[in-house]
């Protein structure tokens, strides 16, 4: 899986993305931009994996599960209150 992410993540991170700062009341604050960028990169990697015409040597399902778990954990981190 690390091999898949090492190929997919850099290209996903290089793609132009929507700014991750909040612009409207009630949305998340702009803290931790690297975590937010990583979530976007993982979401893009998931889309790439799902759209790929092959299963990356049988690693696609494990990679998708790992992406889901990582996204879930990173979103929890962003919800954690500042102290």
N, C-alpha and C positions, 0 to 999 in steps of 0.2 A: 504494500500500500504506500509506503514512503516513496517508492519509485514513481508511482502514479502521481502522487501529490507534488513531487519535485518537478515533474514535467508540466502538470496542469496549473499549479498555483502561480508560478512566475508569469505565465501567459495571462492568467486571469487577473493577476494584480496589475499587469501592464495595461490592461484595457481601461478605457476611460469609464469612470464611474460617477454616479451622482454624488454630490457633496454630502458628507455625513453629519453636518452640523444641523442642529435644530433651527428652524426658521419660524415656527408657529408655536403659540402657547400650547402647553400640554404635551408637546413631543419631547422625546428624550434630549437631554442636554449634550453638548458637544464634547464631553469628556471621553478620554480613551480612544482617540481616532484610529490608532493602530488595530485595536480590537475590532472596531467597526469595519475597517478595511478588510481585515481577515475574514470576518463574517461574509462580507460581499464576495471575496475571492473564493471562499468555500462554496457559497451558493452558486457561483458561476462554474466552479469545478464540477459540482453536482449536475448541472445542466449539460455540461460537456460530456460527462461520463454517461448520462442517460441517452444522449443523442449519438454517441459513438456507434459505429457499425460493428464493433467487436467487443469482447468482454475483458480485454486486457489480460489475456492468459488466465482467466478465471478469477481475477482480482476485483472486478468491478463491484460486485455486491458488497464485499468487505469494505472497499473504499467508500461506497455510498453510505454504508452504516457508520463508518468512522467520521465522515463529513457531517452526517446528521447529529451524531453525538457531540462533536466539537462545536457545531453551531449552537446546539442546545446549551452546552456548558458556558460558552462565551456570552450568550444572551443572559444567562443567570448572573454571570460576573458583572455585566452592565447594570443589572437591577440591584446589585448589592449596594446598600446605602454607604455614603461617604461617612467617615468618622473623623 
